[in-house]
Amino acid sequence: MSVLDASMLVLAVLLPWLAGGAIVAALPGARAEPAGRPAWIAGAGWLLGAVLVTVLMRGLARTGVPFGRLVIALPLAGVAAAALVIAWRRAGWPSRGLVAAGRDALAGRALDGAARVAWIALLAWLAARFAMLLAEVLWQPLYPWDAWIQWATKAKVWYSLHTMVPFEFAEQWLAANGTRYFDASPHYPATVPLWQVWTSVMLGRWDDALMNVFWWQCAVALALVVYAALRRLGYGRLGALTGTWLVSSLPLANVHVALAGYADLPMAAYYTVAAVAALRWIERRGIDDALLALAFVAACPLIKTPGIIWAMTIVAAVVVGAWPRGGLRLVGLSAAALAVLLSITSRYSPTVLGYTVHLTFAPAWAALRDSFFMLGNWHLLWYAVLAVAILGRREAAERPLQPFTTLIVAGFSFLLLVFGVTNARDWVADQTTVNRAALHLAPLAALWALAVFRRYATRDAPPVAAPDREDPAGTNHALPGDAPVDAAAQPAHA
């Protein structure tokens, strides 16, 4: 890779990151963000900027403007500059000591003894792991199967034509007489291939390895979001970093970085950040969290078609959190109505979101057991989730964590529905789909397990008020719901 390629690749990553991060920092109420604010701005900011790039490219395609470096990069730079000015005026960011503060944080100077050693060791492990994953992304050409036949096909055509053109199924493609294009899934959302187009445009050439750098950055952004969420849950720096390490070390997630080109890791990242933003809004009622939650919930269907259902699980959690007395009842009645509707319509085997629904409930139980508990895709994640669900069942059902628990139950119900009453059950036996679908929920399931376990472990501990801002001592704190206040008035935490 030449110096020019490296420079363009860095710009392709940094421009969306700068624009998205500046927007997150400039939102009203962002100054009042609690512990984990820098990680939240960096992680959520990159994911927001990545969607912003694709929205801009869609606009260019609709107006007939060909894709090019300047026509995409200049608006991004303009958005970043304007948002930075607003954030600077609103938050009064200090210009001096910023580098020193960052260096101190990375060195763990707020920690002492073994805690500091563990902090540095975990950071080194994460840095080494992400470095190896980056090398895999930069050296590994586009991997076969879905990445070849469903996603990058669009990227290749759109890059070559410098605009977006429609893809159709075989029948429409044949009938279009050369005015349409064809791949295995022409109805899939355009966001993932547009990332590849953007990187190729910045490089000035098609490179089916370098164009996948977005998957690596997506994994980094997800790790930052997880760290920020755990800090808000009351974990100290070391506890939050340990949870981030646990999520970042999931084998299947690492595979989806190294063999970039699938949409499942981005789906997991956007679903996670959308849920975290929504649960933060339930807790704080901040306008910044509300705006980000709406933006990321809307982005979920733009990543992958099942994102529509994942977004609905977040809506269910918001209903329960915003309407504590009747929300859970409303969600339960809606689920019952959906079950009745499915039992009626599935007799006719309708197709919903590309899946054929049939009344027979016959999951491949043995294959599902192997996927979640026997194979090496998840380490011990699902064992931990199951154990925490049993031990912390009372804590999970209490009001502070009730919206989060609603979301997790809705997510697992969706997976069970897909692999129980649709043709997706046929893909479970050969392990081609079940783990990729579970990856969407895995980071949030890990966060939920850590949240419930913390409440379970600190139930009898002396109440300590949670910090509202970054704790300089880096110590652990009890959850806000453990403070000596009216428990019935406490919102969910994420």
PEVENSUL-V171725 format. One record per pair of residues at least 4 apart in sequence whose C-alpha atoms are under 8 Angstrom apart, sorted by the first residue. I is the first residue (numbers start at 0). J is the second residue. Records with the same first field share a line. If there is no record, write none. Layout:
I: J, J
//
This chain:
0: 4, 5
1: 5
2: 6
3: 7
4: 8, 202
5: 9
6: 10
7: 11, 201, 202
8: 12, 198, 201, 202, 209
9: 13
10: 14, 201
11: 15, 197, 198, 201
12: 16, 212, 213, 216
13: 17
14: 18, 48, 72, 75, 76, 79
15: 19, 45, 47, 48, 49, 51, 52, 75
16: 20, 41, 44, 45, 46, 47, 48, 49
17: 21, 44, 45, 48, 79
18: 22, 44, 45, 48, 75, 76, 78, 79, 80, 82
19: 23, 43, 44, 45, 46, 47, 48, 49, 51, 79
20: 24, 40, 41, 42, 43, 44, 45, 47, 48
21: 25, 40, 44, 79, 80, 82, 83, 86
22: 26, 44, 79, 82, 83, 86
23: 29, 40, 43, 44, 287, 291
24: 29, 30, 40, 82, 83, 86
25: 29, 82, 83, 85, 86, 87, 89, 90
26: 86, 286, 287
27: 286, 287
28: 32, 285, 286, 287
29: 287
30: 89, 90
31: 468
32: 36, 467, 468
33: 231, 466, 467, 468, 469
34: 227, 230, 231, 466, 467, 468, 469, 470
35: 39, 226, 227, 228, 230, 231, 468, 469
36: 40, 227, 469
37: 41, 227
38: 42, 223, 224, 226, 227
39: 43, 44, 223, 224, 226, 227, 228
40: 44
41: 45, 220, 223
42: 46, 219, 220, 221, 222, 223, 224
43: 47, 220, 224, 272
44: 48
45: 49, 217, 220
46: 50, 217, 220, 269
47: 51, 295
48: 52
49: 53, 194
50: 54, 190, 298
51: 55
52: 56, 71, 75, 194, 197
53: 57, 190, 193, 194
54: 58
55: 59, 71
56: 60, 66, 71, 193
57: 61, 163
58: 62
59: 63, 64, 65, 66, 162
60: 64, 65, 66, 162, 163
63: 162
64: 162
65: 161, 162
66: 70, 71, 158, 161, 162, 200
67: 71, 161, 200, 201
68: 72, 200, 201
69: 73
70: 74
71: 75
72: 76
73: 77
74: 78
75: 79
76: 80
77: 81
78: 82
79: 83
80: 84
81: 85
82: 86
83: 87
84: 88
85: 89
86: 90, 91, 92
87: 91, 92
88: 92
93: 97
96: 100
97: 101
98: 102
99: 103
100: 104
101: 105
102: 106
103: 107, 108, 109
104: 108, 109
105: 119, 122
106: 115, 119
107: 115, 118, 119
108: 115
109: 471, 472, 473
110: 114, 115, 472, 473
111: 115
112: 116
113: 117
114: 118, 237
115: 119
116: 120
117: 121, 237
118: 122, 237, 240
119: 123
120: 124
121: 125, 240, 241, 244
122: 126, 240
123: 127
124: 128
125: 129, 244, 247
126: 130
127: 131
128: 132
129: 133, 215, 219
130: 134
131: 135
132: 136, 215, 253, 256, 257
133: 137, 212, 215, 257
134: 138
135: 139, 257, 258
136: 140, 208, 209, 211, 212, 215, 256, 257, 258, 259
137: 208, 209, 211, 212
138: 208, 209
139: 208, 257, 258
140: 207, 208
141: 146, 147, 207, 208, 211, 258, 259, 260
142: 146, 147, 258, 259, 260
143: 147, 148
144: 148
145: 149, 150, 260, 261
146: 150, 151, 259, 260, 261
147: 151, 152, 260
148: 152, 182, 183, 184
149: 153, 182, 183, 184, 185, 187
150: 154, 187, 191, 192, 260, 261
151: 155, 192, 195, 260
152: 156, 182
153: 157, 166, 182, 189, 192
154: 158, 192, 193, 195, 196
155: 159, 196, 205
156: 160
157: 161, 162, 163, 164, 196
158: 162, 196, 199, 200, 205
164: 179, 180
165: 179, 180
166: 172, 179, 180, 181, 182, 185, 186
167: 171, 172, 179, 180, 181, 182, 185, 186
168: 172, 181, 182, 183, 184, 185
169: 173, 181
170: 174
171: 175, 179
172: 176, 177, 178, 179, 180, 181
173: 177
175: 179
181: 185
187: 303, 304
188: 300, 301, 302, 303, 304
189: 193, 301, 302
190: 194, 301, 302
191: 195, 262, 302
192: 196
193: 197
194: 198, 210, 213
195: 199, 210, 211, 213
196: 200, 210
197: 201
198: 202, 209, 210, 211
199: 203, 204, 205, 206, 209, 210
200: 204, 205
205: 210
206: 210
207: 211
208: 212
211: 215, 259, 260
212: 216
213: 217
214: 218, 255, 256, 259, 260, 264, 265
215: 219, 256, 257
216: 220
217: 221, 264, 265, 268
218: 222, 247, 256, 264, 268
219: 223
220: 224, 268
221: 225, 268, 271, 272
222: 226, 243, 246, 247
223: 227, 243
224: 228, 272
225: 229, 242, 243, 246, 442, 446
226: 230, 239, 240, 242, 243
227: 231, 239
228: 232, 275, 446, 493
229: 233, 234, 238, 239, 242, 446, 450, 493
230: 234, 235, 236, 239
231: 492, 493
232: 450, 478, 479, 492, 493
233: 465, 466, 475, 476, 477, 478, 479
234: 238, 239, 474, 475, 476, 477
235: 239, 470, 473, 474, 475, 476
236: 240, 473, 474, 475
237: 241, 473
238: 242, 475
239: 243
240: 244
241: 245
242: 246, 446, 449
243: 247
244: 248
245: 249
246: 442, 445
247: 252, 253
248: 252, 253
249: 253, 376, 377, 378
250: 254, 375, 376, 377, 378
251: 255, 376, 377, 434, 438
252: 256, 264, 438
253: 257
254: 258
255: 259, 260, 261, 263, 264
256: 264
262: 266, 302, 303
263: 267, 303, 435, 436, 438, 439
264: 268, 438, 439
265: 269, 302
266: 270, 299, 302, 303, 306, 439
267: 271, 438, 439, 440, 441, 442
268: 272, 439
269: 273, 295, 296, 298, 299
270: 274, 295, 296, 299, 306, 309, 310, 439, 440
271: 275, 440, 442, 443
272: 276, 292, 295
273: 277, 291, 292, 293, 294, 295, 296, 313
274: 278, 292, 296, 313
275: 279, 292, 493
276: 280, 288, 289, 291, 292, 493
277: 281, 288, 289, 291, 292, 313, 317
278: 282, 316, 317, 402, 403, 491, 492, 493
279: 283, 284, 288, 491, 492, 493
280: 284, 285, 286, 288, 289, 292
281: 317, 320, 321, 490, 491, 492
282: 489, 490, 491, 492
284: 288, 289
285: 289
286: 290
287: 291
288: 292
289: 293
290: 294
291: 295
292: 296
293: 297
294: 298
295: 299
296: 300, 310, 313
297: 301, 310
298: 302
299: 303, 306, 307, 309, 310
300: 304, 305, 306, 307, 310
301: 306
302: 306
304: 352
305: 309, 352
306: 310
307: 311
308: 312, 413
309: 313, 410
310: 314
311: 315
312: 316, 405, 406, 409, 410
313: 317, 406
314: 318
315: 319, 330, 402, 405, 406, 409
316: 320, 402, 403, 405, 406
317: 321, 402
318: 322, 323, 326, 327, 330
319: 323, 325, 326, 327, 330, 401, 402, 405
320: 326, 401, 402, 490, 491
321: 326
322: 326
323: 327, 398
324: 328
325: 329
326: 330
327: 331
328: 332
329: 333
330: 334
331: 335
332: 336
333: 337
334: 338
335: 339
336: 340
337: 341
338: 342
339: 343
340: 344
341: 345, 358
342: 346, 358
344: 348, 349
345: 349, 356, 357, 358
346: 357, 358
347: 357
348: 355, 356, 357, 358
349: 355, 356, 357
350: 354, 355, 356
351: 355, 356
354: 421, 422, 423
355: 421, 422
356: 420, 421, 422
357: 420, 421, 422
358: 420
359: 419, 420
360: 419, 420
361: 419, 420, 424
362: 367, 415, 418, 419, 420, 424
363: 367, 418, 419, 424, 427, 428
364: 368
365: 369
366: 370, 427, 428, 429, 430
367: 371, 427, 428, 433
368: 372, 373
369: 373, 374
370: 374, 376, 430, 433, 434
371: 376, 377, 381, 434
372: 379, 381, 382
376: 434
377: 381
379: 383
380: 384, 445
381: 385
382: 386
383: 387, 448
384: 388, 444, 445, 448
385: 389
386: 390
387: 391, 392, 448, 451, 452
388: 392, 395, 448
390: 455
391: 395, 451, 452, 454, 455
392: 396
393: 397
394: 400, 451, 454, 455
395: 400, 401, 404, 451
396: 400, 401, 404
397: 401
398: 402, 486, 487, 489, 490, 491
399: 480, 486, 489, 490, 491, 492
400: 404, 451, 490, 491, 492
401: 405, 491
402: 406, 491
403: 407, 447, 491, 492, 493
404: 408, 447
405: 409
406: 410
407: 411, 440, 443, 444, 447
408: 412
409: 413
410: 414, 440
411: 415
412: 416
413: 417
414: 418, 436, 437
415: 419
416: 420, 421
417: 421, 422, 423, 424
418: 422, 423, 424, 427, 433
419: 423, 424
420: 424
422: 426
423: 427, 432
424: 428
425: 429
426: 430, 431, 432, 433
427: 431, 432, 433
430: 434
431: 435
432: 436
433: 437
434: 438
435: 439
436: 440
437: 441
438: 442
440: 444
441: 445
442: 446
443: 447
444: 448
445: 449
446: 450
447: 451
448: 452
449: 453
450: 454, 493
451: 455
452: 456
453: 457, 478
454: 458, 477, 478, 481
457: 477
458: 481
462: 477, 481, 482, 483
463: 476, 477, 478, 481, 482
464: 476, 477, 478, 479, 481, 482
465: 476, 477, 478, 479, 482
466: 470, 476
470: 474
477: 481, 482
478: 482
480: 484, 486, 489, 490
481: 486
485: 489
//
